[in-house]
Amino acid sequence: MLKVLTGSALALALVVGTASDADAFSRKRTVTGPNGNTASYNADVNCAGGTCSRQSTRRGFYGNTVNRNGSVSCANGTCSGASYAEGPWHQGVSRSGSISRY
């Protein structure tokens, strides 16, 4: 049976498939709007031993923040992942799933 991973977990699964042990990278973006307000995105990804994890923060033009973290592990043709996102009013959403090759 094939279960579908969520978008962020699937992206991490692709990273696990291509990452060697102890890989890490960061992505940082800042944008300034027409009124001078800034929005930013910061993410850190670390991979080791068949597991990749990501922590990210998005901050909007008016200061609202969304924090996300998740991880994916792959072994024997199956990748499993879980993620958690928390919005500006501390409302959280958890997701998890797995995908297998036949």
FENRADA-V266346 format. One record per pair of residues at least 24 apart in sequence whose ideal C-beta (glycine too) atoms are under 7 Angstrom apart, sorted by the first residue. I is the first residue (numbers start at 1). GAP is how many residues later the second one is. D is the distance in Angstrom with one decimal. If there is no record, write none. Layout:
i=I gap=GAP d=D
i=I gap=GAP d=D
//
This chain:
i=2 gap=97 d=6.4
i=2 gap=98 d=6.6
i=3 gap=94 d=5.2
i=3 gap=95 d=5.4
i=3 gap=96 d=6.2
i=4 gap=93 d=6.1
i=4 gap=95 d=6.9
i=5 gap=76 d=5.6
i=5 gap=92 d=4.5
i=5 gap=94 d=5.4
i=6 gap=77 d=6.3
i=6 gap=89 d=4.5
i=6 gap=91 d=6.2
i=8 gap=60 d=6.8
i=8 gap=62 d=5.5
i=8 gap=75 d=5.2
i=9 gap=61 d=5.9
i=9 gap=63 d=5.5
i=9 gap=72 d=3.3
i=9 gap=74 d=5.6
i=9 gap=86 d=6.9
i=9 gap=88 d=6.2
i=12 gap=40 d=4.9
i=12 gap=42 d=5.9
i=12 gap=58 d=6.3
i=12 gap=59 d=6.9
i=12 gap=60 d=3.9
i=12 gap=69 d=6.0
i=13 gap=59 d=4.7
i=13 gap=61 d=6.5
i=13 gap=66 d=4.2
i=13 gap=68 d=6.3
i=13 gap=86 d=6.9
i=15 gap=30 d=6.4
i=15 gap=32 d=6.4
i=15 gap=37 d=4.9
i=16 gap=31 d=6.4
i=16 gap=34 d=6.5
i=16 gap=36 d=4.7
i=16 gap=56 d=5.4
i=16 gap=58 d=4.7
i=16 gap=63 d=6.5
i=17 gap=57 d=6.6
i=19 gap=28 d=3.9
i=19 gap=33 d=6.2
i=21 gap=27 d=5.6
i=21 gap=28 d=6.2
i=22 gap=26 d=4.9
i=23 gap=24 d=4.4
i=33 gap=28 d=5.2
i=37 gap=24 d=4.2
i=37 gap=25 d=6.7
i=50 gap=24 d=5.5
i=50 gap=25 d=5.8
i=64 gap=24 d=4.0
i=77 gap=24 d=4.3
//
